[in-house]
Amino acid sequence: MTDPTPTLPADPAVAVALAELRGTVAEGFATVNGSLALLAQRTDQTDKTLDEHGTRLAALERNRWPLPALAAVTGLGSMAVTLWQASH
């Protein structure tokens, strides 16, 4: 069974290089974590915007006039104007 405690390298230059490498890797992970957090925030904002647009679109679709009904109202209006003009 191996000992879980890390052993120090014999050469001090190797120890310094490993410490610098550890710092560089930690800095890289911090940068990646920050970028991922920003992407997650933007995704949440985009999801919220899409939900709001979906709600607005559904409301617009519920409140619009169907085209055949609009055509019928326009036809009746023009017929009423024609009959009114013919009677005068």
PDB file with one MODEL, atoms N, CA, C and O in Angstrom:
MODEL        1
ATOM      1  N   MET A   1       0.849  -1.171   0.000  1.00  0.00           N
ATOM      2  CA  MET A   1       0.000   0.000   0.000  1.00  0.00           C
ATOM      3  C   MET A   1       0.898   1.237   0.000  1.00  0.00           C
ATOM      4  O   MET A   1       1.930   1.269   0.670  1.00  0.00           O
ATOM      5  N   THR A   2       0.486   2.260  -0.765  1.00  0.00           N
ATOM      6  CA  THR A   2       1.315   3.454  -0.871  1.00  0.00           C
ATOM      7  C   THR A   2       0.959   4.455   0.214  1.00  0.00           C
ATOM      8  O   THR A   2      -0.157   4.479   0.733  1.00  0.00           O
ATOM      9  N   ASP A   3       1.925   5.263   0.531  1.00  0.00           N
ATOM     10  CA  ASP A   3       1.744   6.307   1.546  1.00  0.00           C
ATOM     11  C   ASP A   3       1.002   7.484   0.911  1.00  0.00           C
ATOM     12  O   ASP A   3       1.448   7.972  -0.127  1.00  0.00           O
ATOM     13  N   PRO A   4      -0.115   7.967   1.485  1.00  0.00           N
ATOM     14  CA  PRO A   4      -0.882   9.056   0.871  1.00  0.00           C
ATOM     15  C   PRO A   4      -0.212  10.417   0.966  1.00  0.00           C
ATOM     16  O   PRO A   4      -0.626  11.342   0.269  1.00  0.00           O
ATOM     17  N   THR A   5       0.784  10.570   1.783  1.00  0.00           N
ATOM     18  CA  THR A   5       1.445  11.871   1.894  1.00  0.00           C
ATOM     19  C   THR A   5       2.382  12.054   0.711  1.00  0.00           C
ATOM     20  O   THR A   5       3.140  11.144   0.377  1.00  0.00           O
ATOM     21  N   PRO A   6       2.338  13.242   0.062  1.00  0.00           N
ATOM     22  CA  PRO A   6       3.208  13.466  -1.094  1.00  0.00           C
ATOM     23  C   PRO A   6       4.655  13.623  -0.651  1.00  0.00           C
ATOM     24  O   PRO A   6       4.951  14.163   0.415  1.00  0.00           O
ATOM     25  N   THR A   7       5.530  13.141  -1.491  1.00  0.00           N
ATOM     26  CA  THR A   7       6.955  13.305  -1.206  1.00  0.00           C
ATOM     27  C   THR A   7       7.488  14.479  -1.995  1.00  0.00           C
ATOM     28  O   THR A   7       7.067  14.713  -3.128  1.00  0.00           O
ATOM     29  N   LEU A   8       8.394  15.207  -1.417  1.00  0.00           N
ATOM     30  CA  LEU A   8       8.985  16.360  -2.075  1.00  0.00           C
ATOM     31  C   LEU A   8      10.076  15.902  -3.028  1.00  0.00           C
ATOM     32  O   LEU A   8      10.826  14.978  -2.715  1.00  0.00           O
ATOM     33  N   PRO A   9      10.169  16.543  -4.192  1.00  0.00           N
ATOM     34  CA  PRO A   9      11.243  16.165  -5.103  1.00  0.00           C
ATOM     35  C   PRO A   9      12.603  16.532  -4.526  1.00  0.00           C
ATOM     36  O   PRO A   9      12.730  17.448  -3.713  1.00  0.00           O
ATOM     37  N   ALA A  10      13.594  15.806  -4.960  1.00  0.00           N
ATOM     38  CA  ALA A  10      14.944  16.025  -4.444  1.00  0.00           C
ATOM     39  C   ALA A  10      15.524  17.340  -4.945  1.00  0.00           C
ATOM     40  O   ALA A  10      16.270  17.999  -4.220  1.00  0.00           O
ATOM     41  N   ASP A  11      15.198  17.731  -6.163  1.00  0.00           N
ATOM     42  CA  ASP A  11      15.748  18.956  -6.757  1.00  0.00           C
ATOM     43  C   ASP A  11      14.846  20.138  -6.417  1.00  0.00           C
ATOM     44  O   ASP A  11      13.653  20.084  -6.713  1.00  0.00           O
ATOM     45  N   PRO A  12      15.369  21.212  -5.802  1.00  0.00           N
ATOM     46  CA  PRO A  12      14.536  22.370  -5.470  1.00  0.00           C
ATOM     47  C   PRO A  12      13.961  23.064  -6.706  1.00  0.00           C
ATOM     48  O   PRO A  12      12.892  23.669  -6.624  1.00  0.00           O
ATOM     49  N   ALA A  13      14.642  22.989  -7.836  1.00  0.00           N
ATOM     50  CA  ALA A  13      14.127  23.608  -9.058  1.00  0.00           C
ATOM     51  C   ALA A  13      12.848  22.920  -9.518  1.00  0.00           C
ATOM     52  O   ALA A  13      11.936  23.566 -10.033  1.00  0.00           O
ATOM     53  N   VAL A  14      12.789  21.612  -9.329  1.00  0.00           N
ATOM     54  CA  VAL A  14      11.582  20.857  -9.685  1.00  0.00           C
ATOM     55  C   VAL A  14      10.438  21.265  -8.765  1.00  0.00           C
ATOM     56  O   VAL A  14       9.303  21.409  -9.218  1.00  0.00           O
ATOM     57  N   ALA A  15      10.719  21.451  -7.498  1.00  0.00           N
ATOM     58  CA  ALA A  15       9.691  21.862  -6.543  1.00  0.00           C
ATOM     59  C   ALA A  15       9.143  23.238  -6.909  1.00  0.00           C
ATOM     60  O   ALA A  15       7.936  23.465  -6.827  1.00  0.00           O
ATOM     61  N   VAL A  16      10.014  24.154  -7.311  1.00  0.00           N
ATOM     62  CA  VAL A  16       9.588  25.491  -7.709  1.00  0.00           C
ATOM     63  C   VAL A  16       8.737  25.408  -8.975  1.00  0.00           C
ATOM     64  O   VAL A  16       7.703  26.068  -9.082  1.00  0.00           O
ATOM     65  N   ALA A  17       9.177  24.595  -9.925  1.00  0.00           N
ATOM     66  CA  ALA A  17       8.433  24.447 -11.174  1.00  0.00           C
ATOM     67  C   ALA A  17       7.044  23.850 -10.919  1.00  0.00           C
ATOM     68  O   ALA A  17       6.053  24.271 -11.516  1.00  0.00           O
ATOM     69  N   LEU A  18       6.998  22.870 -10.030  1.00  0.00           N
ATOM     70  CA  LEU A  18       5.699  22.266  -9.692  1.00  0.00           C
ATOM     71  C   LEU A  18       4.786  23.276  -8.996  1.00  0.00           C
ATOM     72  O   LEU A  18       3.582  23.303  -9.252  1.00  0.00           O
ATOM     73  N   ALA A  19       5.350  24.099  -8.122  1.00  0.00           N
ATOM     74  CA  ALA A  19       4.544  25.114  -7.439  1.00  0.00           C
ATOM     75  C   ALA A  19       4.003  26.134  -8.442  1.00  0.00           C
ATOM     76  O   ALA A  19       2.846  26.543  -8.351  1.00  0.00           O
ATOM     77  N   GLU A  20       4.843  26.542  -9.399  1.00  0.00           N
ATOM     78  CA  GLU A  20       4.375  27.472 -10.429  1.00  0.00           C
ATOM     79  C   GLU A  20       3.299  26.832 -11.301  1.00  0.00           C
ATOM     80  O   GLU A  20       2.310  27.472 -11.657  1.00  0.00           O
ATOM     81  N   LEU A  21       3.505  25.562 -11.637  1.00  0.00           N
ATOM     82  CA  LEU A  21       2.519  24.849 -12.447  1.00  0.00           C
ATOM     83  C   LEU A  21       1.189  24.731 -11.706  1.00  0.00           C
ATOM     84  O   LEU A  21       0.121  24.908 -12.291  1.00  0.00           O
ATOM     85  N   ARG A  22       1.270  24.428 -10.405  1.00  0.00           N
ATOM     86  CA  ARG A  22       0.059  24.323  -9.587  1.00  0.00           C
ATOM     87  C   ARG A  22      -0.689  25.663  -9.566  1.00  0.00           C
ATOM     88  O   ARG A  22      -1.916  25.699  -9.663  1.00  0.00           O
ATOM     89  N   GLY A  23       0.065  26.764  -9.438  1.00  0.00           N
ATOM     90  CA  GLY A  23      -0.548  28.092  -9.438  1.00  0.00           C
ATOM     91  C   GLY A  23      -1.176  28.425 -10.781  1.00  0.00           C
ATOM     92  O   GLY A  23      -2.258  29.009 -10.834  1.00  0.00           O
ATOM     93  N   THR A  24      -0.501  28.055 -11.870  1.00  0.00           N
ATOM     94  CA  THR A  24      -1.038  28.310 -13.207  1.00  0.00           C
ATOM     95  C   THR A  24      -2.317  27.516 -13.440  1.00  0.00           C
ATOM     96  O   THR A  24      -3.285  28.040 -13.991  1.00  0.00           O
ATOM     97  N   VAL A  25      -2.322  26.263 -13.023  1.00  0.00           N
ATOM     98  CA  VAL A  25      -3.509  25.418 -13.173  1.00  0.00           C
ATOM     99  C   VAL A  25      -4.661  25.964 -12.329  1.00  0.00           C
ATOM    100  O   VAL A  25      -5.801  26.006 -12.793  1.00  0.00           O
ATOM    101  N   ALA A  26      -4.377  26.375 -11.112  1.00  0.00           N
ATOM    102  CA  ALA A  26      -5.424  26.931 -10.246  1.00  0.00           C
ATOM    103  C   ALA A  26      -5.994  28.208 -10.859  1.00  0.00           C
ATOM    104  O   ALA A  26      -7.205  28.425 -10.831  1.00  0.00           O
ATOM    105  N   GLU A  27      -5.126  29.049 -11.411  1.00  0.00           N
ATOM    106  CA  GLU A  27      -5.585  30.283 -12.065  1.00  0.00           C
ATOM    107  C   GLU A  27      -6.449  29.956 -13.294  1.00  0.00           C
ATOM    108  O   GLU A  27      -7.462  30.611 -13.539  1.00  0.00           O
ATOM    109  N   GLY A  28      -6.042  28.949 -14.055  1.00  0.00           N
ATOM    110  CA  GLY A  28      -6.830  28.535 -15.222  1.00  0.00           C
ATOM    111  C   GLY A  28      -8.199  28.021 -14.819  1.00  0.00           C
ATOM    112  O   GLY A  28      -9.201  28.345 -15.456  1.00  0.00           O
ATOM    113  N   PHE A  29      -8.244  27.214 -13.755  1.00  0.00           N
ATOM    114  CA  PHE A  29      -9.542  26.726 -13.282  1.00  0.00           C
ATOM    115  C   PHE A  29     -10.429  27.868 -12.806  1.00  0.00           C
ATOM    116  O   PHE A  29     -11.636  27.856 -13.046  1.00  0.00           O
ATOM    117  N   ALA A  30      -9.848  28.844 -12.140  1.00  0.00           N
ATOM    118  CA  ALA A  30     -10.635  29.990 -11.675  1.00  0.00           C
ATOM    119  C   ALA A  30     -11.205  30.760 -12.863  1.00  0.00           C
ATOM    120  O   ALA A  30     -12.354  31.201 -12.828  1.00  0.00           O
ATOM    121  N   THR A  31     -10.402  30.920 -13.913  1.00  0.00           N
ATOM    122  CA  THR A  31     -10.863  31.616 -15.115  1.00  0.00           C
ATOM    123  C   THR A  31     -12.002  30.849 -15.776  1.00  0.00           C
ATOM    124  O   THR A  31     -13.006  31.441 -16.172  1.00  0.00           O
ATOM    125  N   VAL A  32     -11.846  29.540 -15.895  1.00  0.00           N
ATOM    126  CA  VAL A  32     -12.888  28.706 -16.506  1.00  0.00           C
ATOM    127  C   VAL A  32     -14.159  28.746 -15.664  1.00  0.00           C
ATOM    128  O   VAL A  32     -15.260  28.844 -16.205  1.00  0.00           O
ATOM    129  N   ASN A  33     -14.012  28.670 -14.343  1.00  0.00           N
ATOM    130  CA  ASN A  33     -15.193  28.729 -13.476  1.00  0.00           C
ATOM    131  C   ASN A  33     -15.919  30.064 -13.616  1.00  0.00           C
ATOM    132  O   ASN A  33     -17.149  30.108 -13.632  1.00  0.00           O
ATOM    133  N   GLY A  34     -15.160  31.148 -13.717  1.00  0.00           N
ATOM    134  CA  GLY A  34     -15.783  32.460 -13.908  1.00  0.00           C
ATOM    135  C   GLY A  34     -16.519  32.542 -15.236  1.00  0.00           C
ATOM    136  O   GLY A  34     -17.621  33.085 -15.315  1.00  0.00           O
ATOM    137  N   SER A  35     -15.900  31.999 -16.277  1.00  0.00           N
ATOM    138  CA  SER A  35     -16.549  32.008 -17.593  1.00  0.00           C
ATOM    139  C   SER A  35     -17.818  31.169 -17.585  1.00  0.00           C
ATOM    140  O   SER A  35     -18.834  31.563 -18.157  1.00  0.00           O
ATOM    141  N   LEU A  36     -17.758  30.020 -16.942  1.00  0.00           N
ATOM    142  CA  LEU A  36     -18.948  29.169 -16.858  1.00  0.00           C
ATOM    143  C   LEU A  36     -20.066  29.840 -16.063  1.00  0.00           C
ATOM    144  O   LEU A  36     -21.239  29.719 -16.416  1.00  0.00           O
ATOM    145  N   ALA A  37     -19.707  30.544 -14.997  1.00  0.00           N
ATOM    146  CA  ALA A  37     -20.720  31.252 -14.216  1.00  0.00           C
ATOM    147  C   ALA A  37     -21.374  32.350 -15.054  1.00  0.00           C
ATOM    148  O   ALA A  37     -22.586  32.554 -14.978  1.00  0.00           O
ATOM    149  N   LEU A  38     -20.570  33.058 -15.855  1.00  0.00           N
ATOM    150  CA  LEU A  38     -21.115  34.092 -16.726  1.00  0.00           C
ATOM    151  C   LEU A  38     -22.043  33.483 -17.772  1.00  0.00           C
ATOM    152  O   LEU A  38     -23.117  34.025 -18.035  1.00  0.00           O
ATOM    153  N   LEU A  39     -21.644  32.372 -18.365  1.00  0.00           N
ATOM    154  CA  LEU A  39     -22.497  31.706 -19.354  1.00  0.00           C
ATOM    155  C   LEU A  39     -23.801  31.213 -18.726  1.00  0.00           C
ATOM    156  O   LEU A  39     -24.861  31.306 -19.344  1.00  0.00           O
ATOM    157  N   ALA A  40     -23.727  30.698 -17.520  1.00  0.00           N
ATOM    158  CA  ALA A  40     -24.939  30.242 -16.841  1.00  0.00           C
ATOM    159  C   ALA A  40     -25.874  31.419 -16.579  1.00  0.00           C
ATOM    160  O   ALA A  40     -27.088  31.291 -16.734  1.00  0.00           O
ATOM    161  N   GLN A  41     -25.319  32.564 -16.183  1.00  0.00           N
ATOM    162  CA  GLN A  41     -26.146  33.749 -15.940  1.00  0.00           C
ATOM    163  C   GLN A  41     -26.801  34.211 -17.233  1.00  0.00           C
ATOM    164  O   GLN A  41     -27.988  34.535 -17.244  1.00  0.00           O
ATOM    165  N   ARG A  42     -26.041  34.244 -18.321  1.00  0.00           N
ATOM    166  CA  ARG A  42     -26.608  34.670 -19.603  1.00  0.00           C
ATOM    167  C   ARG A  42     -27.671  33.697 -20.086  1.00  0.00           C
ATOM    168  O   ARG A  42     -28.663  34.116 -20.684  1.00  0.00           O
ATOM    169  N   THR A  43     -27.484  32.411 -19.840  1.00  0.00           N
ATOM    170  CA  THR A  43     -28.478  31.415 -20.216  1.00  0.00           C
ATOM    171  C   THR A  43     -29.768  31.641 -19.437  1.00  0.00           C
ATOM    172  O   THR A  43     -30.862  31.554 -19.995  1.00  0.00           O
ATOM    173  N   ASP A  44     -29.636  31.930 -18.149  1.00  0.00           N
ATOM    174  CA  ASP A  44     -30.827  32.211 -17.334  1.00  0.00           C
ATOM    175  C   ASP A  44     -31.559  33.450 -17.853  1.00  0.00           C
ATOM    176  O   ASP A  44     -32.788  33.463 -17.926  1.00  0.00           O
ATOM    177  N   GLN A  45     -30.800  34.494 -18.214  1.00  0.00           N
ATOM    178  CA  GLN A  45     -31.423  35.708 -18.748  1.00  0.00           C
ATOM    179  C   GLN A  45     -32.114  35.433 -20.077  1.00  0.00           C
ATOM    180  O   GLN A  45     -33.201  35.951 -20.333  1.00  0.00           O
ATOM    181  N   THR A  46     -31.487  34.619 -20.923  1.00  0.00           N
ATOM    182  CA  THR A  46     -32.077  34.281 -22.217  1.00  0.00           C
ATOM    183  C   THR A  46     -33.347  33.460 -22.021  1.00  0.00           C
ATOM    184  O   THR A  46     -34.340  33.685 -22.713  1.00  0.00           O
ATOM    185  N   ASP A  47     -33.325  32.517 -21.093  1.00  0.00           N
ATOM    186  CA  ASP A  47     -34.523  31.721 -20.802  1.00  0.00           C
ATOM    187  C   ASP A  47     -35.658  32.611 -20.316  1.00  0.00           C
ATOM    188  O   ASP A  47     -36.810  32.428 -20.711  1.00  0.00           O
ATOM    189  N   LYS A  48     -35.334  33.577 -19.457  1.00  0.00           N
ATOM    190  CA  LYS A  48     -36.353  34.490 -18.943  1.00  0.00           C
ATOM    191  C   LYS A  48     -36.938  35.329 -20.080  1.00  0.00           C
ATOM    192  O   LYS A  48     -38.152  35.520 -20.154  1.00  0.00           O
ATOM    193  N   THR A  49     -36.073  35.829 -20.964  1.00  0.00           N
ATOM    194  CA  THR A  49     -36.537  36.632 -22.099  1.00  0.00           C
ATOM    195  C   THR A  49     -37.420  35.806 -23.021  1.00  0.00           C
ATOM    196  O   THR A  49     -38.454  36.288 -23.483  1.00  0.00           O
ATOM    197  N   LEU A  50     -37.024  34.567 -23.294  1.00  0.00           N
ATOM    198  CA  LEU A  50     -37.838  33.692 -24.148  1.00  0.00           C
ATOM    199  C   LEU A  50     -39.199  33.412 -23.524  1.00  0.00           C
ATOM    200  O   LEU A  50     -40.212  33.391 -24.223  1.00  0.00           O
ATOM    201  N   ASP A  51     -39.227  33.199 -22.219  1.00  0.00           N
ATOM    202  CA  ASP A  51     -40.509  32.979 -21.540  1.00  0.00           C
ATOM    203  C   ASP A  51     -41.407  34.209 -21.646  1.00  0.00           C
ATOM    204  O   ASP A  51     -42.610  34.090 -21.877  1.00  0.00           O
ATOM    205  N   GLU A  52     -40.805  35.408 -21.473  1.00  0.00           N
ATOM    206  CA  GLU A  52     -41.591  36.641 -21.588  1.00  0.00           C
ATOM    207  C   GLU A  52     -42.130  36.818 -23.006  1.00  0.00           C
ATOM    208  O   GLU A  52     -43.284  37.205 -23.190  1.00  0.00           O
ATOM    209  N   HIS A  53     -41.301  36.536 -24.001  1.00  0.00           N
ATOM    210  CA  HIS A  53     -41.751  36.661 -25.390  1.00  0.00           C
ATOM    211  C   HIS A  53     -42.843  35.641 -25.706  1.00  0.00           C
ATOM    212  O   HIS A  53     -43.793  35.947 -26.427  1.00  0.00           O
ATOM    213  N   GLY A  54     -42.709  34.453 -25.177  1.00  0.00           N
ATOM    214  CA  GLY A  54     -43.744  33.428 -25.376  1.00  0.00           C
ATOM    215  C   GLY A  54     -45.072  33.850 -24.777  1.00  0.00           C
ATOM    216  O   GLY A  54     -46.127  33.629 -25.371  1.00  0.00           O
ATOM    217  N   THR A  55     -45.022  34.454 -23.608  1.00  0.00           N
ATOM    218  CA  THR A  55     -46.243  34.935 -22.960  1.00  0.00           C
ATOM    219  C   THR A  55     -46.888  36.053 -23.776  1.00  0.00           C
ATOM    220  O   THR A  55     -48.104  36.069 -23.968  1.00  0.00           O
ATOM    221  N   ARG A  56     -46.065  36.986 -24.255  1.00  0.00           N
ATOM    222  CA  ARG A  56     -46.594  38.092 -25.072  1.00  0.00           C
ATOM    223  C   ARG A  56     -47.179  37.583 -26.380  1.00  0.00           C
ATOM    224  O   ARG A  56     -48.222  38.067 -26.818  1.00  0.00           O
ATOM    225  N   LEU A  57     -46.528  36.620 -27.006  1.00  0.00           N
ATOM    226  CA  LEU A  57     -47.021  36.068 -28.260  1.00  0.00           C
ATOM    227  C   LEU A  57     -48.345  35.344 -28.055  1.00  0.00           C
ATOM    228  O   LEU A  57     -49.256  35.469 -28.873  1.00  0.00           O
ATOM    229  N   ALA A  58     -48.453  34.596 -26.980  1.00  0.00           N
ATOM    230  CA  ALA A  58     -49.705  33.902 -26.692  1.00  0.00           C
ATOM    231  C   ALA A  58     -50.835  34.906 -26.471  1.00  0.00           C
ATOM    232  O   ALA A  58     -51.958  34.678 -26.922  1.00  0.00           O
ATOM    233  N   ALA A  59     -50.554  36.012 -25.783  1.00  0.00           N
ATOM    234  CA  ALA A  59     -51.579  37.039 -25.563  1.00  0.00           C
ATOM    235  C   ALA A  59     -51.987  37.684 -26.877  1.00  0.00           C
ATOM    236  O   ALA A  59     -53.170  37.936 -27.105  1.00  0.00           O
ATOM    237  N   LEU A  60     -51.019  37.952 -27.741  1.00  0.00           N
ATOM    238  CA  LEU A  60     -51.354  38.534 -29.044  1.00  0.00           C
ATOM    239  C   LEU A  60     -52.184  37.579 -29.894  1.00  0.00           C
ATOM    240  O   LEU A  60     -53.113  38.007 -30.578  1.00  0.00           O
ATOM    241  N   GLU A  61     -51.861  36.314 -29.856  1.00  0.00           N
ATOM    242  CA  GLU A  61     -52.624  35.335 -30.633  1.00  0.00           C
ATOM    243  C   GLU A  61     -54.049  35.199 -30.114  1.00  0.00           C
ATOM    244  O   GLU A  61     -54.974  34.994 -30.900  1.00  0.00           O
ATOM    245  N   ARG A  62     -54.238  35.309 -28.804  1.00  0.00           N
ATOM    246  CA  ARG A  62     -55.591  35.211 -28.237  1.00  0.00           C
ATOM    247  C   ARG A  62     -56.442  36.419 -28.611  1.00  0.00           C
ATOM    248  O   ARG A  62     -57.651  36.291 -28.803  1.00  0.00           O
ATOM    249  N   ASN A  63     -55.816  37.595 -28.717  1.00  0.00           N
ATOM    250  CA  ASN A  63     -56.566  38.827 -28.926  1.00  0.00           C
ATOM    251  C   ASN A  63     -56.705  39.245 -30.389  1.00  0.00           C
ATOM    252  O   ASN A  63     -57.324  40.271 -30.672  1.00  0.00           O
ATOM    253  N   ARG A  64     -56.153  38.488 -31.308  1.00  0.00           N
ATOM    254  CA  ARG A  64     -56.247  38.908 -32.705  1.00  0.00           C
ATOM    255  C   ARG A  64     -57.592  38.503 -33.294  1.00  0.00           C
ATOM    256  O   ARG A  64     -58.223  37.542 -32.854  1.00  0.00           O
ATOM    257  N   TRP A  65     -58.010  39.261 -34.296  1.00  0.00           N
ATOM    258  CA  TRP A  65     -59.245  38.947 -34.989  1.00  0.00           C
ATOM    259  C   TRP A  65     -58.954  37.902 -36.051  1.00  0.00           C
ATOM    260  O   TRP A  65     -57.953  38.008 -36.761  1.00  0.00           O
ATOM    261  N   PRO A  66     -59.810  36.896 -36.173  1.00  0.00           N
ATOM    262  CA  PRO A  66     -59.619  35.949 -37.259  1.00  0.00           C
ATOM    263  C   PRO A  66     -59.954  36.629 -38.587  1.00  0.00           C
ATOM    264  O   PRO A  66     -60.876  37.443 -38.651  1.00  0.00           O
ATOM    265  N   LEU A  67     -59.227  36.306 -39.622  1.00  0.00           N
ATOM    266  CA  LEU A  67     -59.368  36.957 -40.917  1.00  0.00           C
ATOM    267  C   LEU A  67     -60.772  36.813 -41.515  1.00  0.00           C
ATOM    268  O   LEU A  67     -61.288  37.801 -42.036  1.00  0.00           O
ATOM    269  N   PRO A  68     -61.414  35.651 -41.471  1.00  0.00           N
ATOM    270  CA  PRO A  68     -62.781  35.560 -42.031  1.00  0.00           C
ATOM    271  C   PRO A  68     -63.771  36.491 -41.323  1.00  0.00           C
ATOM    272  O   PRO A  68     -64.637  37.074 -41.974  1.00  0.00           O
ATOM    273  N   ALA A  69     -63.654  36.636 -40.004  1.00  0.00           N
ATOM    274  CA  ALA A  69     -64.560  37.524 -39.282  1.00  0.00           C
ATOM    275  C   ALA A  69     -64.322  38.970 -39.685  1.00  0.00           C
ATOM    276  O   ALA A  69     -65.276  39.733 -39.838  1.00  0.00           O
ATOM    277  N   LEU A  70     -63.073  39.355 -39.859  1.00  0.00           N
ATOM    278  CA  LEU A  70     -62.747  40.705 -40.295  1.00  0.00           C
ATOM    279  C   LEU A  70     -63.292  40.972 -41.698  1.00  0.00           C
ATOM    280  O   LEU A  70     -63.790  42.063 -41.974  1.00  0.00           O
ATOM    281  N   ALA A  71     -63.197  39.978 -42.581  1.00  0.00           N
ATOM    282  CA  ALA A  71     -63.733  40.130 -43.935  1.00  0.00           C
ATOM    283  C   ALA A  71     -65.250  40.274 -43.908  1.00  0.00           C
ATOM    284  O   ALA A  71     -65.811  41.064 -44.667  1.00  0.00           O
ATOM    285  N   ALA A  72     -65.920  39.516 -43.038  1.00  0.00           N
ATOM    286  CA  ALA A  72     -67.377  39.596 -42.945  1.00  0.00           C
ATOM    287  C   ALA A  72     -67.811  40.970 -42.427  1.00  0.00           C
ATOM    288  O   ALA A  72     -68.770  41.545 -42.941  1.00  0.00           O
ATOM    289  N   VAL A  73     -67.121  41.498 -41.423  1.00  0.00           N
ATOM    290  CA  VAL A  73     -67.463  42.820 -40.878  1.00  0.00           C
ATOM    291  C   VAL A  73     -67.239  43.890 -41.939  1.00  0.00           C
ATOM    292  O   VAL A  73     -68.058  44.797 -42.085  1.00  0.00           O
ATOM    293  N   THR A  74     -66.146  43.793 -42.674  1.00  0.00           N
ATOM    294  CA  THR A  74     -65.864  44.765 -43.745  1.00  0.00           C
ATOM    295  C   THR A  74     -66.931  44.685 -44.829  1.00  0.00           C
ATOM    296  O   THR A  74     -67.392  45.719 -45.311  1.00  0.00           O
ATOM    297  N   GLY A  75     -67.328  43.486 -45.218  1.00  0.00           N
ATOM    298  CA  GLY A  75     -68.375  43.310 -46.234  1.00  0.00           C
ATOM    299  C   GLY A  75     -69.707  43.876 -45.791  1.00  0.00           C
ATOM    300  O   GLY A  75     -70.397  44.534 -46.569  1.00  0.00           O
ATOM    301  N   LEU A  76     -70.070  43.625 -44.550  1.00  0.00           N
ATOM    302  CA  LEU A  76     -71.332  44.160 -44.036  1.00  0.00           C
ATOM    303  C   LEU A  76     -71.288  45.687 -43.979  1.00  0.00           C
ATOM    304  O   LEU A  76     -72.278  46.354 -44.281  1.00  0.00           O
ATOM    305  N   GLY A  77     -70.143  46.231 -43.594  1.00  0.00           N
ATOM    306  CA  GLY A  77     -70.011  47.687 -43.548  1.00  0.00           C
ATOM    307  C   GLY A  77     -70.134  48.307 -44.927  1.00  0.00           C
ATOM    308  O   GLY A  77     -70.807  49.324 -45.091  1.00  0.00           O
ATOM    309  N   SER A  78     -69.488  47.703 -45.926  1.00  0.00           N
ATOM    310  CA  SER A  78     -69.585  48.256 -47.281  1.00  0.00           C
ATOM    311  C   SER A  78     -70.993  48.086 -47.844  1.00  0.00           C
ATOM    312  O   SER A  78     -71.468  48.941 -48.592  1.00  0.00           O
ATOM    313  N   MET A  79     -71.657  46.998 -47.495  1.00  0.00           N
ATOM    314  CA  MET A  79     -73.042  46.806 -47.947  1.00  0.00           C
ATOM    315  C   MET A  79     -73.953  47.853 -47.302  1.00  0.00           C
ATOM    316  O   MET A  79     -74.857  48.372 -47.956  1.00  0.00           O
ATOM    317  N   ALA A  80     -73.724  48.162 -46.046  1.00  0.00           N
ATOM    318  CA  ALA A  80     -74.542  49.161 -45.358  1.00  0.00           C
ATOM    319  C   ALA A  80     -74.328  50.544 -45.982  1.00  0.00           C
ATOM    320  O   ALA A  80     -75.286  51.296 -46.165  1.00  0.00           O
ATOM    321  N   VAL A  81     -73.091  50.877 -46.304  1.00  0.00           N
ATOM    322  CA  VAL A  81     -72.813  52.171 -46.944  1.00  0.00           C
ATOM    323  C   VAL A  81     -73.445  52.225 -48.323  1.00  0.00           C
ATOM    324  O   VAL A  81     -73.985  53.262 -48.707  1.00  0.00           O
ATOM    325  N   THR A  82     -73.393  51.142 -49.071  1.00  0.00           N
ATOM    326  CA  THR A  82     -73.992  51.092 -50.420  1.00  0.00           C
ATOM    327  C   THR A  82     -75.499  51.256 -50.329  1.00  0.00           C
ATOM    328  O   THR A  82     -76.086  52.012 -51.103  1.00  0.00           O
ATOM    329  N   LEU A  83     -76.138  50.555 -49.390  1.00  0.00           N
ATOM    330  CA  LEU A  83     -77.606  50.691 -49.238  1.00  0.00           C
ATOM    331  C   LEU A  83     -77.991  52.092 -48.789  1.00  0.00           C
ATOM    332  O   LEU A  83     -79.012  52.627 -49.223  1.00  0.00           O
ATOM    333  N   TRP A  84     -77.190  52.680 -47.933  1.00  0.00           N
ATOM    334  CA  TRP A  84     -77.471  54.028 -47.448  1.00  0.00           C
ATOM    335  C   TRP A  84     -77.359  55.039 -48.596  1.00  0.00           C
ATOM    336  O   TRP A  84     -78.192  55.935 -48.734  1.00  0.00           O
ATOM    337  N   GLN A  85     -76.301  54.874 -49.425  1.00  0.00           N
ATOM    338  CA  GLN A  85     -76.137  55.781 -50.565  1.00  0.00           C
ATOM    339  C   GLN A  85     -77.233  55.574 -51.607  1.00  0.00           C
ATOM    340  O   GLN A  85     -77.652  56.543 -52.240  1.00  0.00           O
ATOM    341  N   ALA A  86     -77.707  54.360 -51.804  1.00  0.00           N
ATOM    342  CA  ALA A  86     -78.752  54.091 -52.774  1.00  0.00           C
ATOM    343  C   ALA A  86     -80.096  54.650 -52.318  1.00  0.00           C
ATOM    344  O   ALA A  86     -80.936  55.007 -53.143  1.00  0.00           O
ATOM    345  N   SER A  87     -80.293  54.723 -51.022  1.00  0.00           N
ATOM    346  CA  SER A  87     -81.561  55.222 -50.521  1.00  0.00           C
ATOM    347  C   SER A  87     -81.644  56.751 -50.555  1.00  0.00           C
ATOM    348  O   SER A  87     -82.729  57.310 -50.396  1.00  0.00           O
ATOM    349  N   HIS A  88     -80.551  57.413 -50.754  1.00  0.00           N
ATOM    350  CA  HIS A  88     -80.571  58.872 -50.793  1.00  0.00           C
ATOM    351  C   HIS A  88     -80.537  59.384 -52.173  1.00  0.00           C
ATOM    352  O   HIS A  88     -80.548  60.597 -52.381  1.00  0.00           O
TER     353      HIS A  88
ENDMDL
END
